[in-house]
Amino acid sequence: MPLQRRVPKFGFKNPSRIAFKPINLDTVQALAEKTGTTVINRDLLLANGLIGKNDKVKILSRGELTAAYEVSDDAFSAKAAEAIEKAGGKAVKA
């Protein structure tokens, strides 16, 4: 039997897939309380060890915000952007 029939095949790997590091709103709230800032951006997440240097970040909607924060990251879920704006803040795609 030829080699290509003896070796099993597995699923498809999409080479153009963009993998995001998920950060939830409760993490954003805790970070803002810890640092005492109202601007949450990539540099702040990197400085606190929540993301790596080459990670792309997506803000997800678990948790809630108690104050108005300006959040700047690569992507937002629809509910997370709505929750940030409902609290009086801004969701800015960087």
Protein Blocks (a to p, Z undefined) as FASTA:
>chain_A
ZZklmpccdddddfkbccdddddfklmmmmmmmnopabdcfklmmmnopacfklccdddf
edcdfbdcddddfbdcfklmmmmmmnopacddZZ
